[in-house]
Amino acid sequence: MIALRDVCLDDRERMLAWRNLPEVAKFMYTAHAITTQEHGAWFNRMIQDPTKKYWIIEQEGVGVGVANLEGIDQVNRYCLWALYTVPPASPGVGIATCAMVLRYAFEKLNLHKVGSTVLAFNKTACLLHKRFEFSEEGRFREHINKNGTWHDVVYYALLQSEWQTSERRAARVFDTAEINSCQ
């Protein structure tokens, strides 16, 4: 079973370790190892910001990643979303997580549009967005410099009206997925 639970204070160190894993860090905008102090400041801002929603992704009760909504704008009914997974996550975790986060955004928050920015070389993330029928609305050319190399960033978005079609295609994951609040 795949579940999302709210990020708690106890997750601070785990998230720092995950963010610095090479297989996660290569797809993030930062190019340096994140320090404890830097992460602590980010974590404190994140956990207190009402325009952000962060979850720990759990597979069979084991933490295997993070999913989030950022910049939640209730006036324009818009936000950005993202996720990353770490071992021992199985390949289907990203698909189930995407479905749960989109369902939360469109059905619970009643958002009109959910966007995402992805480093163009992150083929797995690009394919995930295409699977859920996100539209590629833009490309920021040579937008991020990682270790001396410029990379494009692709902007994807999905409208609430489009979600209903992609949700039907992903409906089978809902029976084995849930979102829980921090205890």
OpenMM code with the backbone's topology and positions (N, CA, C; nanometers):
from openmm import Vec3, app, unit

residues = "MET ILE ALA LEU ARG ASP VAL CYS LEU ASP ASP ARG GLU ARG MET LEU ALA TRP ARG ASN LEU PRO GLU VAL ALA LYS PHE MET TYR THR ALA HIS ALA ILE THR THR GLN GLU HIS GLY ALA TRP PHE ASN ARG MET ILE GLN ASP PRO THR LYS LYS TYR TRP ILE ILE GLU GLN GLU GLY VAL GLY VAL GLY VAL ALA ASN LEU GLU GLY ILE ASP GLN VAL ASN ARG TYR CYS LEU TRP ALA LEU TYR THR VAL PRO PRO ALA SER PRO GLY VAL GLY ILE ALA THR CYS ALA MET VAL LEU ARG TYR ALA PHE GLU LYS LEU ASN LEU HIS LYS VAL GLY SER THR VAL LEU ALA PHE ASN LYS THR ALA CYS LEU LEU HIS LYS ARG PHE GLU PHE SER GLU GLU GLY ARG PHE ARG GLU HIS ILE ASN LYS ASN GLY THR TRP HIS ASP VAL VAL TYR TYR ALA LEU LEU GLN SER GLU TRP GLN THR SER GLU ARG ARG ALA ALA ARG VAL PHE ASP THR ALA GLU ILE ASN SER CYS GLN".split()
positions = [
    Vec3(0.0831, -0.1176, 0.0000),
    Vec3(0.0000, 0.0000, 0.0000),
    Vec3(0.0880, 0.1246, 0.0000),
    Vec3(0.0490, 0.2236, -0.0790),
    Vec3(0.1166, 0.3523, -0.0847),
    Vec3(0.0319, 0.4520, -0.0056),
    Vec3(0.0955, 0.5308, 0.0804),
    Vec3(0.0242, 0.6315, 0.1590),
    Vec3(0.1069, 0.7589, 0.1653),
    Vec3(0.0392, 0.8692, 0.1863),
    Vec3(0.1041, 0.9973, 0.2118),
    Vec3(0.0674, 1.0388, 0.3531),
    Vec3(0.1668, 1.0823, 0.4298),
    Vec3(0.1379, 1.1380, 0.5617),
    Vec3(0.2070, 1.2728, 0.5730),
    Vec3(0.1465, 1.3629, 0.6473),
    Vec3(0.2035, 1.4957, 0.6647),
    Vec3(0.3466, 1.4868, 0.7174),
    Vec3(0.4319, 1.5744, 0.6680),
    Vec3(0.5670, 1.5852, 0.7222),
    Vec3(0.5579, 1.6348, 0.8658),
    Vec3(0.6363, 1.5735, 0.9549),
    Vec3(0.6423, 1.6099, 1.0963),
    Vec3(0.7841, 1.6550, 1.1318),
    Vec3(0.7988, 1.7152, 1.2470),
    Vec3(0.9309, 1.7595, 1.2923),
    Vec3(1.0307, 1.6434, 1.2940),
    Vec3(0.9842, 1.5249, 1.3259),
    Vec3(1.0726, 1.4073, 1.3306),
    Vec3(1.1308, 1.3715, 1.1945),
    Vec3(1.0774, 1.4269, 1.0878),
    Vec3(1.1250, 1.3956, 0.9526),
    Vec3(1.2417, 1.4832, 0.9073),
    Vec3(1.2792, 1.5822, 0.9877),
    Vec3(1.3813, 1.6793, 0.9465),
    Vec3(1.5106, 1.6132, 0.9002),
    Vec3(1.5712, 1.5289, 0.9823),
    Vec3(1.7001, 1.4684, 0.9474),
    Vec3(1.6872, 1.3718, 0.8303),
    Vec3(1.5802, 1.2943, 0.8285),
    Vec3(1.5579, 1.1998, 0.7189),
    Vec3(1.5490, 1.2737, 0.5862),
    Vec3(1.4754, 1.3835, 0.5840),
    Vec3(1.4609, 1.4601, 0.4600),
    Vec3(1.5938, 1.5195, 0.4150),
    Vec3(1.6760, 1.5655, 0.5091),
    Vec3(1.8084, 1.6176, 0.4725),
    Vec3(1.8919, 1.5068, 0.4089),
    Vec3(1.8924, 1.3897, 0.4687),
    Vec3(1.9691, 1.2775, 0.4123),
    Vec3(1.9182, 1.2444, 0.2721),
    Vec3(1.7879, 1.2406, 0.2547),
    Vec3(1.7312, 1.2105, 0.1231),
    Vec3(1.7673, 1.3166, 0.0204),
    Vec3(1.7568, 1.4439, 0.0589),
    Vec3(1.7851, 1.5527, -0.0353),
    Vec3(1.9303, 1.5487, -0.0832),
    Vec3(2.0189, 1.4947, -0.0025),
    Vec3(2.1603, 1.4892, -0.0396),
    Vec3(2.2011, 1.3590, -0.1075),
    Vec3(2.1081, 1.2646, -0.1226),
    Vec3(2.1410, 1.1430, -0.1969),
    Vec3(2.1701, 1.1792, -0.3425),
    Vec3(2.2756, 1.1253, -0.4019),
    Vec3(2.3076, 1.1595, -0.5411),
    Vec3(2.1915, 1.1366, -0.6378),
    Vec3(2.1153, 1.0276, -0.6183),
    Vec3(2.0057, 0.9978, -0.7102),
    Vec3(1.8877, 1.0935, -0.6960),
    Vec3(1.8799, 1.1668, -0.5855),
    Vec3(1.7778, 1.2709, -0.5663),
    Vec3(1.8353, 1.4059, -0.6067),
    Vec3(1.9536, 1.4371, -0.5561),
    Vec3(2.0145, 1.5681, -0.5781),
    Vec3(2.0357, 1.5999, -0.7263),
    Vec3(2.0608, 1.4990, -0.8074),
    Vec3(2.0866, 1.5272, -0.9493),
    Vec3(1.9656, 1.5871, -1.0195),
    Vec3(1.8448, 1.5684, -0.9640),
    Vec3(1.7239, 1.6222, -1.0253),
    Vec3(1.6715, 1.7470, -0.9548),
    Vec3(1.7434, 1.7961, -0.8536),
    Vec3(1.7048, 1.9183, -0.7829),
    Vec3(1.7804, 2.0364, -0.8412),
    Vec3(1.7298, 2.1545, -0.8151),
    Vec3(1.7934, 2.2748, -0.8672),
    Vec3(1.9271, 2.3037, -0.7998),
    Vec3(1.9415, 2.2661, -0.6741),
    Vec3(2.0674, 2.2911, -0.6048),
    Vec3(2.1749, 2.1965, -0.6571),
    Vec3(2.2976, 2.2440, -0.6616),
    Vec3(2.4085, 2.1631, -0.7116),
    Vec3(2.5053, 2.1260, -0.5995),
    Vec3(2.4882, 2.1847, -0.4830),
    Vec3(2.5807, 2.1601, -0.3718),
    Vec3(2.5150, 2.0692, -0.2677),
    Vec3(2.5970, 2.0109, -0.1817),
    Vec3(2.5442, 1.9346, -0.0686),
    Vec3(2.4763, 2.0330, 0.0268),
    Vec3(2.3550, 2.0006, 0.0658),
    Vec3(2.2777, 2.0898, 0.1530),
    Vec3(2.3250, 2.0698, 0.2958),
    Vec3(2.3597, 2.1787, 0.3634),
    Vec3(2.4095, 2.1711, 0.5006),
    Vec3(2.2939, 2.1552, 0.5992),
    Vec3(2.3272, 2.1125, 0.7195),
    Vec3(2.2275, 2.0981, 0.8252),
    Vec3(2.1612, 2.2317, 0.8542),
    Vec3(2.2418, 2.3392, 0.8594),
    Vec3(2.1878, 2.4718, 0.8884),
    Vec3(2.0962, 2.5194, 0.7750),
    Vec3(2.1390, 2.5027, 0.6525),
    Vec3(2.0588, 2.5427, 0.5365),
    Vec3(1.9268, 2.4652, 0.5336),
    Vec3(1.9349, 2.3350, 0.5547),
    Vec3(1.8149, 2.2514, 0.5548),
    Vec3(1.7223, 2.2899, 0.6699),
    Vec3(1.7795, 2.3144, 0.7883),
    Vec3(1.6979, 2.3519, 0.9046),
    Vec3(1.6185, 2.4789, 0.8796),
    Vec3(1.6831, 2.5793, 0.8194),
    Vec3(1.6132, 2.7046, 0.7885),
    Vec3(1.5015, 2.6801, 0.6868),
    Vec3(1.5323, 2.6001, 0.5821),
    Vec3(1.4305, 2.5671, 0.4821),
    Vec3(1.3155, 2.4893, 0.5461),
    Vec3(1.3476, 2.3906, 0.6277),
    Vec3(1.2466, 2.3056, 0.6901),
    Vec3(1.1533, 2.3883, 0.7781),
    Vec3(1.2098, 2.4777, 0.8590),
    Vec3(1.1282, 2.5619, 0.9468),
    Vec3(1.0337, 2.6514, 0.8670),
    Vec3(1.0833, 2.7091, 0.7576),
    Vec3(0.9969, 2.7914, 0.6717),
    Vec3(0.8874, 2.7053, 0.6083),
    Vec3(0.9270, 2.5898, 0.5599),
    Vec3(0.8333, 2.5012, 0.4905),
    Vec3(0.7201, 2.4570, 0.5821),
    Vec3(0.7519, 2.4128, 0.7005),
    Vec3(0.6517, 2.3543, 0.7889),
    Vec3(0.5530, 2.4589, 0.8414),
    Vec3(0.5920, 2.5869, 0.8382),
    Vec3(0.5055, 2.6945, 0.8884),
    Vec3(0.4309, 2.7685, 0.7783),
    Vec3(0.4613, 2.7410, 0.6538),
    Vec3(0.4053, 2.8161, 0.5416),
    Vec3(0.2718, 2.7556, 0.4979),
    Vec3(0.1608, 2.8299, 0.5124),
    Vec3(0.0294, 2.7747, 0.4744),
    Vec3(0.0109, 2.7577, 0.3239),
    Vec3(0.1035, 2.8106, 0.2436),
    Vec3(0.0934, 2.7925, 0.0981),
    Vec3(0.1714, 2.6698, 0.0514),
    Vec3(0.2208, 2.5914, 0.1473),
    Vec3(0.2954, 2.4695, 0.1152),
    Vec3(0.2315, 2.3514, 0.1874),
    Vec3(0.2345, 2.2369, 0.1220),
    Vec3(0.1850, 2.1130, 0.1810),
    Vec3(0.2847, 2.0042, 0.1438),
    Vec3(0.3490, 1.9451, 0.2458),
    Vec3(0.4494, 1.8417, 0.2236),
    Vec3(0.4056, 1.7114, 0.2897),
    Vec3(0.4298, 1.6009, 0.2185),
    Vec3(0.3995, 1.4682, 0.2696),
    Vec3(0.5223, 1.3786, 0.2578),
    Vec3(0.5312, 1.2825, 0.3490),
    Vec3(0.6238, 1.1708, 0.3349),
    Vec3(0.5479, 1.0618, 0.2588),
    Vec3(0.6090, 1.0083, 0.1545),
    Vec3(0.5517, 0.8968, 0.0801),
    Vec3(0.5925, 0.7694, 0.1528),
    Vec3(0.4933, 0.6872, 0.1871),
    Vec3(0.5216, 0.5601, 0.2535),
    Vec3(0.4736, 0.4445, 0.1675),
    Vec3(0.5577, 0.3429, 0.1571),
    Vec3(0.5234, 0.2191, 0.0882),
    Vec3(0.5309, 0.1084, 0.1920),
    Vec3(0.4180, 0.0442, 0.2171),
    Vec3(0.4103, -0.0603, 0.3199),
    Vec3(0.4653, -0.0095, 0.4534),
    Vec3(0.4352, 0.1170, 0.4867),
    Vec3(0.4751, 0.1749, 0.6148),
    Vec3(0.6176, 0.2271, 0.6215),
    Vec3(0.6927, 0.2174, 0.5125),
    Vec3(0.8325, 0.2619, 0.5099),
    Vec3(0.8417, 0.3901, 0.4276),
    Vec3(0.9084, 0.4919, 0.4820),
    Vec3(0.9274, 0.6169, 0.4090),
    Vec3(1.0131, 0.5966, 0.2862),
    Vec3(0.9602, 0.6386, 0.1701),
    Vec3(1.0332, 0.6205, 0.0447),
    Vec3(1.0360, 0.7473, -0.0403),
    Vec3(1.0065, 0.8630, 0.0208),
    Vec3(1.0139, 0.9860, -0.0567),
    Vec3(0.9288, 1.0976, -0.0022),
    Vec3(0.9225, 1.2040, -0.0810),
    Vec3(0.8508, 1.3260, -0.0435),
    Vec3(0.7685, 1.3728, -0.1623),
    Vec3(0.6475, 1.4195, -0.1326),
    Vec3(0.5627, 1.4845, -0.2332),
    Vec3(0.5184, 1.6177, -0.1745),
    Vec3(0.4931, 1.7148, -0.2622),
    Vec3(0.4533, 1.8443, -0.2085),
    Vec3(0.3720, 1.9269, -0.3075),
    Vec3(0.3002, 2.0218, -0.2496),
    Vec3(0.2367, 2.1305, -0.3232),
    Vec3(0.3000, 2.2578, -0.2706),
    Vec3(0.3322, 2.3515, -0.3595),
    Vec3(0.3914, 2.4796, -0.3193),
    Vec3(0.3219, 2.5928, -0.3893),
    Vec3(0.3244, 2.7089, -0.3245),
    Vec3(0.2649, 2.8272, -0.3846),
    Vec3(0.1143, 2.8128, -0.4010),
    Vec3(0.0502, 2.7460, -0.3047),
    Vec3(-0.0947, 2.7268, -0.3127),
    Vec3(-0.1615, 2.8640, -0.3072),
    Vec3(-0.2274, 2.8985, -0.4157),
    Vec3(-0.2916, 3.0290, -0.4322),
    Vec3(-0.4421, 3.0046, -0.4433),
    Vec3(-0.5170, 3.0322, -0.3350),
    Vec3(-0.6606, 3.0060, -0.3336),
    Vec3(-0.7389, 3.1078, -0.4160),
    Vec3(-0.6812, 3.2245, -0.4423),
    Vec3(-0.7499, 3.3245, -0.5247),
    Vec3(-0.7492, 3.2808, -0.6705),
    Vec3(-0.6314, 3.2462, -0.7214),
    Vec3(-0.6182, 3.2027, -0.8604),
    Vec3(-0.6311, 3.0513, -0.8758),
    Vec3(-0.6468, 2.9824, -0.7615),
    Vec3(-0.6679, 2.8373, -0.7582),
    Vec3(-0.5600, 2.7623, -0.8370),
    Vec3(-0.4350, 2.7855, -0.7948),
    Vec3(-0.3185, 2.7335, -0.8645),
    Vec3(-0.2113, 2.6937, -0.7636),
    Vec3(-0.1267, 2.5976, -0.8027),
    Vec3(-0.0058, 2.5662, -0.7259),
    Vec3(0.0907, 2.4880, -0.8139),
    Vec3(0.2109, 2.4662, -0.7615),
    Vec3(0.3105, 2.3773, -0.8224),
    Vec3(0.3179, 2.2504, -0.7388),
    Vec3(0.3547, 2.1400, -0.8013),
    Vec3(0.3699, 2.0150, -0.7284),
    Vec3(0.5026, 1.9504, -0.7660),
    Vec3(0.5496, 1.8600, -0.6793),
    Vec3(0.6726, 1.7857, -0.7071),
    Vec3(0.6760, 1.6609, -0.6193),
    Vec3(0.7663, 1.5700, -0.6541),
    Vec3(0.7897, 1.4528, -0.5714),
    Vec3(0.9291, 1.4001, -0.6001),
    Vec3(0.9818, 1.3258, -0.5059),
    Vec3(1.1003, 1.2442, -0.5304),
    Vec3(1.0886, 1.1186, -0.4459),
    Vec3(1.1485, 1.0119, -0.4959),
    Vec3(1.1487, 0.8858, -0.4230),
    Vec3(1.2924, 0.8402, -0.3997),
    Vec3(1.3057, 0.7538, -0.2998),
    Vec3(1.4363, 0.6983, -0.2629),
    Vec3(1.4208, 0.5473, -0.2459),
    Vec3(1.5294, 0.4730, -0.2555),
    Vec3(1.5192, 0.3289, -0.2303),
    Vec3(1.4659, 0.3052, -0.0886),
    Vec3(1.3785, 0.2087, -0.0717),
    Vec3(1.3443, 0.0987, -0.1602),
    Vec3(1.2140, 0.1188, -0.2380),
    Vec3(1.1832, 0.2372, -0.2816),
    Vec3(1.0577, 0.2630, -0.3535),
    Vec3(1.0493, 0.1770, -0.4793),
    Vec3(0.9327, 0.1204, -0.5014),
    Vec3(0.9117, 0.0426, -0.6239),
    Vec3(0.8705, 0.1377, -0.7362),
    Vec3(0.8831, 0.0946, -0.8618),
    Vec3(0.8547, 0.1834, -0.9748),
    Vec3(0.7153, 0.2464, -0.9748),
    Vec3(0.6119, 0.1787, -0.9253),
    Vec3(0.4760, 0.2325, -0.9279),
    Vec3(0.4470, 0.3410, -0.8249),
    Vec3(0.5408, 0.3656, -0.7342),
    Vec3(0.5173, 0.4641, -0.6283),
    Vec3(0.4954, 0.6040, -0.6858),
    Vec3(0.5708, 0.6418, -0.7862),
    Vec3(0.5552, 0.7753, -0.8456),
    Vec3(0.4180, 0.7949, -0.9069),
    Vec3(0.3678, 0.6926, -0.9739),
    Vec3(0.2367, 0.7012, -1.0377),
    Vec3(0.1275, 0.7141, -0.9320),
    Vec3(0.1318, 0.6295, -0.8295),
    Vec3(0.0316, 0.6360, -0.7228),
    Vec3(0.0378, 0.7694, -0.6500),
    Vec3(0.1591, 0.8173, -0.6239),
    Vec3(0.1753, 0.9444, -0.5539),
    Vec3(0.1199, 1.0588, -0.6369),
    Vec3(0.1506, 1.0602, -0.7651),
    Vec3(0.0988, 1.1644, -0.8535),
    Vec3(-0.0537, 1.1659, -0.8487),
    Vec3(-0.1151, 1.0487, -0.8578),
    Vec3(-0.2610, 1.0406, -0.8546),
    Vec3(-0.3166, 1.0946, -0.7236),
    Vec3(-0.2548, 1.0595, -0.6114),
    Vec3(-0.3037, 1.1063, -0.4812),
    Vec3(-0.2894, 1.2567, -0.4656),
    Vec3(-0.1736, 1.3099, -0.5063),
    Vec3(-0.1503, 1.4536, -0.4925),
    Vec3(-0.2453, 1.5320, -0.5820),
    Vec3(-0.2651, 1.4866, -0.7048),
    Vec3(-0.3573, 1.5564, -0.7945),
    Vec3(-0.5005, 1.5484, -0.7439),
    Vec3(-0.5385, 1.4337, -0.6921),
    Vec3(-0.6739, 1.4208, -0.6362),
    Vec3(-0.6919, 1.5193, -0.5206),
    Vec3(-0.5919, 1.5292, -0.4333),
    Vec3(-0.5968, 1.6230, -0.3209),
    Vec3(-0.6081, 1.7670, -0.3733),
    Vec3(-0.5253, 1.8016, -0.4697),
    Vec3(-0.5229, 1.9388, -0.5217),
    Vec3(-0.6541, 1.9763, -0.5897),
    Vec3(-0.7046, 1.8882, -0.6742),
    Vec3(-0.8241, 1.9212, -0.7520),
    Vec3(-0.9538, 1.8980, -0.6762),
    Vec3(-0.9585, 1.7966, -0.5913),
    Vec3(-1.0842, 1.7635, -0.5260),
    Vec3(-1.0956, 1.8215, -0.3853),
    Vec3(-0.9896, 1.8181, -0.3078),
    Vec3(-0.9965, 1.8735, -0.1722),
    Vec3(-0.9737, 2.0248, -0.1724),
    Vec3(-0.8700, 2.0703, -0.2428),
    Vec3(-0.8410, 2.2140, -0.2463),
    Vec3(-0.9198, 2.2868, -0.3545),
    Vec3(-0.9821, 2.2127, -0.4451),
    Vec3(-1.0592, 2.2696, -0.5561),
    Vec3(-0.9759, 2.3667, -0.6399),
    Vec3(-0.8516, 2.3284, -0.6685),
    Vec3(-0.7658, 2.4120, -0.7511),
    Vec3(-0.8074, 2.4006, -0.8969),
    Vec3(-0.7808, 2.5048, -0.9716),
    Vec3(-0.8125, 2.5083, -1.1144),
    Vec3(-0.6971, 2.4526, -1.1984),
    Vec3(-0.5736, 2.4745, -1.1484),
    Vec3(-0.4561, 2.4367, -1.2272),
    Vec3(-0.3431, 2.3939, -1.1342),
    Vec3(-0.2740, 2.2861, -1.1740),
    Vec3(-0.1551, 2.2391, -1.1029),
    Vec3(-0.0411, 2.2364, -1.2034),
    Vec3(0.0686, 2.3017, -1.1672),
    Vec3(0.1854, 2.3063, -1.2542),
    Vec3(0.3031, 2.2339, -1.1924),
    Vec3(0.4064, 2.2174, -1.2726),
    Vec3(0.5281, 2.1523, -1.2267),
    Vec3(0.6443, 2.1972, -1.3138),
    Vec3(0.7589, 2.2179, -1.2519),
    Vec3(0.8803, 2.2470, -1.3278),
    Vec3(0.9753, 2.1294, -1.3117),
    Vec3(1.0301, 2.0842, -1.4238),
    Vec3(1.1117, 1.9625, -1.4261),
    Vec3(1.2374, 1.9896, -1.5073),
    Vec3(1.3522, 1.9497, -1.4554),
    Vec3(1.4734, 1.9562, -1.5356),
    Vec3(1.4527, 1.8677, -1.6580),
    Vec3(1.4790, 1.9211, -1.7754),
    Vec3(1.4456, 1.8522, -1.9009),
    Vec3(1.5125, 1.7163, -1.9141),
    Vec3(1.6266, 1.6956, -1.8519),
    Vec3(1.6943, 1.5666, -1.8631),
    Vec3(1.6348, 1.4609, -1.7699),
    Vec3(1.5380, 1.4992, -1.6864),
    Vec3(1.4727, 1.4047, -1.5960),
    Vec3(1.3608, 1.3339, -1.6728),
    Vec3(1.3995, 1.2361, -1.7520),
    Vec3(1.3052, 1.1673, -1.8416),
    Vec3(1.1926, 1.0982, -1.7662),
    Vec3(1.2220, 1.0427, -1.6486),
    Vec3(1.1183, 0.9751, -1.5714),
    Vec3(1.0083, 1.0736, -1.5317),
    Vec3(1.0471, 1.1922, -1.4830),
    Vec3(0.9480, 1.2925, -1.4435),
    Vec3(0.8712, 1.3444, -1.5651),
    Vec3(0.9398, 1.3634, -1.6761),
    Vec3(0.8718, 1.4093, -1.7980),
    Vec3(0.7674, 1.3066, -1.8420),
    Vec3(0.8027, 1.1789, -1.8394),
    Vec3(0.7085, 1.0730, -1.8778),
    Vec3(0.5910, 1.0634, -1.7812),
    Vec3(0.6168, 1.0834, -1.6522),
    Vec3(0.5090, 1.0814, -1.5531),
    Vec3(0.4058, 1.1895, -1.5839),
    Vec3(0.4530, 1.3098, -1.6139),
    Vec3(0.3606, 1.4193, -1.6452),
    Vec3(0.2819, 1.3905, -1.7734),
    Vec3(0.3486, 1.3336, -1.8705),
    Vec3(0.2779, 1.2985, -1.9948),
    Vec3(0.1748, 1.1897, -1.9706),
    Vec3(0.2074, 1.0944, -1.8837),
    Vec3(0.1125, 0.9869, -1.8520),
    Vec3(-0.0166, 1.0427, -1.7934),
    Vec3(-0.0061, 1.1486, -1.7140),
    Vec3(-0.1241, 1.2115, -1.6537),
    Vec3(-0.1794, 1.3247, -1.7400),
    Vec3(-0.1307, 1.3331, -1.8626),
    Vec3(-0.1812, 1.4266, -1.9631),
    Vec3(-0.1609, 1.5738, -1.9278),
    Vec3(-0.0531, 1.6020, -1.8551),
    Vec3(-0.0124, 1.7408, -1.8362),
    Vec3(0.0272, 1.7955, -1.9731),
    Vec3(0.0036, 1.9242, -1.9942),
    Vec3(0.0500, 1.9904, -2.1156),
    Vec3(0.1838, 2.0552, -2.0881),
    Vec3(0.2734, 2.0473, -2.1858),
    Vec3(0.3983, 2.1220, -2.1756),
    Vec3(0.3668, 2.2647, -2.2180),
    Vec3(0.3648, 2.3558, -2.1213),
    Vec3(0.3263, 2.4939, -2.1482),
    Vec3(0.4449, 2.5850, -2.1729),
    Vec3(0.5631, 2.5372, -2.1433),
    Vec3(0.6786, 2.6228, -2.1664),
    Vec3(0.8089, 2.5531, -2.1362),
    Vec3(0.9137, 2.6171, -2.1793),
    Vec3(1.0491, 2.5673, -2.1555),
    Vec3(1.1360, 2.6883, -2.1232),
    Vec3(1.2013, 2.6793, -2.0091),
    Vec3(1.2967, 2.7823, -1.9690),
    Vec3(1.4342, 2.7336, -2.0143),
    Vec3(1.4846, 2.7925, -2.1213),
    Vec3(1.6099, 2.7459, -2.1806),
    Vec3(1.7291, 2.7830, -2.0934),
    Vec3(1.8189, 2.6862, -2.0763),
    Vec3(1.9423, 2.7057, -1.9987),
    Vec3(1.9133, 2.7825, -1.8707),
    Vec3(1.8187, 2.7322, -1.7955),
    Vec3(1.7645, 2.8014, -1.6782),
    Vec3(1.8385, 2.7695, -1.5485),
    Vec3(1.8908, 2.6485, -1.5375),
    Vec3(1.9578, 2.6045, -1.4146),
    Vec3(2.0996, 2.5601, -1.4483),
    Vec3(2.1949, 2.6099, -1.3685),
    Vec3(2.3350, 2.5712, -1.3854),
    Vec3(2.3710, 2.4735, -1.2752),
    Vec3(2.4007, 2.3522, -1.3149),
    Vec3(2.4443, 2.2498, -1.2200),
    Vec3(2.5859, 2.2088, -1.2570),
    Vec3(2.6768, 2.2390, -1.1685),
    Vec3(2.8167, 2.1990, -1.1856),
    Vec3(2.8750, 2.2457, -1.3189),
    Vec3(2.8429, 2.3687, -1.3565),
    Vec3(2.9001, 2.4276, -1.4766),
    Vec3(2.8273, 2.3962, -1.6061),
    Vec3(2.7177, 2.3239, -1.5978),
    Vec3(2.6404, 2.2904, -1.7178),
    Vec3(2.5010, 2.3505, -1.7067),
    Vec3(2.4583, 2.4164, -1.8132),
    Vec3(2.3249, 2.4762, -1.8174),
    Vec3(2.2224, 2.3730, -1.8603),
    Vec3(2.1064, 2.3771, -1.7946),
    Vec3(1.9993, 2.2816, -1.8232),
    Vec3(1.8671, 2.3547, -1.8440),
    Vec3(1.7882, 2.3043, -1.9390),
    Vec3(1.6535, 2.3547, -1.9604),
    Vec3(1.5615, 2.3035, -1.8498),
    Vec3(1.4573, 2.3822, -1.8219),
    Vec3(1.3514, 2.3429, -1.7298),
    Vec3(1.2210, 2.3444, -1.8078),
    Vec3(1.1455, 2.2350, -1.7982),
    Vec3(1.0175, 2.2235, -1.8677),
    Vec3(0.9067, 2.2559, -1.7685),
    Vec3(0.8103, 2.3375, -1.8130),
    Vec3(0.6944, 2.3708, -1.7310),
    Vec3(0.5747, 2.2919, -1.7824),
    Vec3(0.5193, 2.2079, -1.6960),
    Vec3(0.3998, 2.1293, -1.7273),
    Vec3(0.2834, 2.1821, -1.6447),
    Vec3(0.1609, 2.1682, -1.6974),
    Vec3(0.0424, 2.2057, -1.6200),
    Vec3(-0.0756, 2.1186, -1.6597),
    Vec3(-0.1648, 2.1007, -1.5633),
    Vec3(-0.2873, 2.0241, -1.5828),
    Vec3(-0.4018, 2.1043, -1.5238),
    Vec3(-0.5097, 2.1174, -1.5990),
    Vec3(-0.6291, 2.1877, -1.5522),
    Vec3(-0.7220, 2.0903, -1.4809),
    Vec3(-0.8032, 2.1436, -1.3921),
    Vec3(-0.8988, 2.0612, -1.3188),
    Vec3(-0.9903, 1.9841, -1.4150),
    Vec3(-1.0338, 2.0487, -1.5213),
    Vec3(-1.1223, 1.9827, -1.6184),
    Vec3(-1.0513, 1.8678, -1.6897),
    Vec3(-0.9217, 1.8799, -1.7105),
    Vec3(-0.8437, 1.7735, -1.7743),
    Vec3(-0.8185, 1.6580, -1.6775),
    Vec3(-0.8119, 1.6899, -1.5480),
    Vec3(-0.7864, 1.5893, -1.4461),
    Vec3(-0.8918, 1.4790, -1.4491),
    Vec3(-1.0162, 1.5156, -1.4735),
    Vec3(-1.1229, 1.4154, -1.4708),
    Vec3(-1.0961, 1.3037, -1.5717),
    Vec3(-1.0402, 1.3358, -1.6862),
    Vec3(-1.0071, 1.2339, -1.7855),
    Vec3(-0.8885, 1.1503, -1.7393),
    Vec3(-0.7816, 1.2148, -1.6942),
    Vec3(-0.6639, 1.1389, -1.6520),
    Vec3(-0.6908, 1.0631, -1.5225),
    Vec3(-0.7816, 1.1140, -1.4374),
    Vec3(-0.8144, 1.0429, -1.3135),
    Vec3(-0.8787, 0.9086, -1.3450),
    Vec3(-0.9661, 0.9039, -1.4419),
    Vec3(-1.0301, 0.7768, -1.4777),
    Vec3(-0.9251, 0.6738, -1.5191),
    Vec3(-0.8235, 0.7198, -1.5896),
    Vec3(-0.7181, 0.6273, -1.6328),
    Vec3(-0.6335, 0.5790, -1.5162),
    Vec3(-0.6262, 0.6596, -1.4116),
    Vec3(-0.5424, 0.6241, -1.2971),
    Vec3(-0.6242, 0.5700, -1.1799),
    Vec3(-0.7539, 0.5534, -1.1970),
    Vec3(-0.8435, 0.5197, -1.0864),
    Vec3(-0.8018, 0.3938, -1.0116),
    Vec3(-0.7402, 0.2984, -1.0768),
    Vec3(-0.7067, 0.1730, -1.0103),
    Vec3(-0.6090, 0.1915, -0.8948),
    Vec3(-0.5309, 0.2990, -0.8918),
    Vec3(-0.4360, 0.3168, -0.7812),
    Vec3(-0.5038, 0.3671, -0.6551),
    Vec3(-0.6232, 0.4242, -0.6660),
    Vec3(-0.6877, 0.4821, -0.5490),
    Vec3(-0.7270, 0.3786, -0.4458),
    Vec3(-0.7531, 0.2562, -0.4873),
    Vec3(-0.7934, 0.1537, -0.3929),
    Vec3(-0.6800, 0.1140, -0.2988),
    Vec3(-0.5557, 0.1390, -0.3373),
    Vec3(-0.4424, 0.0989, -0.2551),
    Vec3(-0.3623, 0.2176, -0.2040),
    Vec3(-0.4200, 0.3358, -0.2087),
    Vec3(-0.3462, 0.4555, -0.1682),
    Vec3(-0.4316, 0.5380, -0.0735),
    Vec3(-0.3646, 0.6093, 0.0159),
    Vec3(-0.4369, 0.6965, 0.1076),
    Vec3(-0.3467, 0.8104, 0.1538),
    Vec3(-0.4120, 0.9154, 0.2032),
    Vec3(-0.3395, 1.0287, 0.2593),
    Vec3(-0.3762, 1.0392, 0.4072),
    Vec3(-0.2754, 1.0457, 0.4942),
    Vec3(-0.2968, 1.0550, 0.6381),
    Vec3(-0.2318, 1.1807, 0.6934),
    Vec3(-0.2911, 1.2344, 0.7989),
    Vec3(-0.2314, 1.3470, 0.8690),
    Vec3(-0.1305, 1.2954, 0.9709),
    Vec3(-0.0397, 1.3830, 1.0071),
    Vec3(0.0612, 1.3494, 1.1076),
    Vec3(-0.0081, 1.3216, 1.2406),
    Vec3(0.0332, 1.2158, 1.3085),
    Vec3(-0.0303, 1.1785, 1.4354),
    Vec3(0.0156, 1.2687, 1.5473),
] * unit.nanometer
topology = app.Topology()
chain = topology.addChain("A")
for resn in residues:
    res = topology.addResidue(resn, chain)
    for name in ("N", "CA", "C"):
        topology.addAtom(name, app.Element.getBySymbol(name[0]), res)
